[in-house]
Amino acid sequence: MVAVRVDNSHQPNCRWYSGSGIYRHTRLTITDKLHVAHWGTFVTSEKVSEKSATIQIKTRVRNEGKNGIMCTLSTSVLECDGKRYRQRKQAGTSRPAENMNSYKK
């Protein structure tokens, strides 16, 4: 069972509406201690022409554990038909409570 509670004690109530609640869908996300951070993947296009494009991919890996964890981040770029166009791997150690940033070109 999962219980969700709203704490609206930091917001003063007005005379028109003194209630609070959750009025949108609620999702529970479960991750390992080492994971790609929520909203942690960024893709930007630096140079774009009719024949080619250069993109930069930035990924934030989050370590919520107590110890450093050795890991390998694998990033793939796929073509429209789903075939892998390019793949890069980067090994490193993610320290506790820090983001490990990865830059790919």
N, C-alpha and C positions, 0 to 999 in steps of 0.2 A: 504494500500500500504506500502511496505517495500522498502526502498532505501538502497543500499550497496555502500559505497564509499571506494576507496583505497587511503590511504595517504602514499606516498612513499618519503616524503620530508626529512626524516632522513637518507636516503640512497643516497649517491652521485651517479649521473648517469655517466656511462662510455660512450665512444665515439661509442661503438658498439650497445648498446641498452639503450635507455633513457625512455622507457615506463614501465608501470606496469599494473597489472590487477589481476583478480581472475580467475584462470584456473582450479579450482577444484569445486566439489559440495559444496554448502553453505547451512548450516542448521540453523534454528532459534529454540532455545530451550527456552521454557517458563516454569518457575517454580514458586511455591509459595515462599514467603520470607523465609520460613523454608523448607529446602529440603536436600536430600542426595547430597553431593558435587559432581561435575562432576569428574569422575574417583575416586570416594570416597569409593568404596568397594574393599577390599583386602582380598583374601583367600589364606592362606598358609597351606601346609601340614607339620606337625611337625614330626609325626611318621607314617610310612606306612609299612604294612605287607600284606601278602596274605589274611589274615582274617579280618583286621581292619585298620582304619586310624584315626589319631587325626588331626583335622584341627583347625586353628584359623581364625576367621573372624573379620576384623577391618572395621568399617564404620564411615565415617566422615559426620556429619550432620552440615549444614551451615545455619546460621541465618543472613539474610541480612536486617532484620528489625531494628527498633529503640529500641525495648523493648525485654526483656527476654521472652522466650516462653516455657511453660511446654509442654513436648512431651513424647511419648513412642515410642521407636524404636523396631519393631518386626522383627526378623530375622528367616527365615525358611531354613532348609536344606531338599531338596527333594531327593527321591530315583529315580532310572532310569525310573520307570513307572509313575512318577509324584506325588506319594503319599508323604505326609509330614513325614519325618523321625524324625525330631526334630525341636522344635521352642523355642526361648528364647525372652523374652521381657525385655527391660531396660527403666526405666522412669528417666527423668532428666529435667533440665532447660538449654536451649541453650541461651547463652548470645549473645547480638548483635555483629555482625562482628567477631565472633569467631567460631571455629570448635569445635563441641562436639564429642569426640572420644568414640567409643564403642568397647570393646574387648569381643569376645565370644570364648569359647572353648567347 
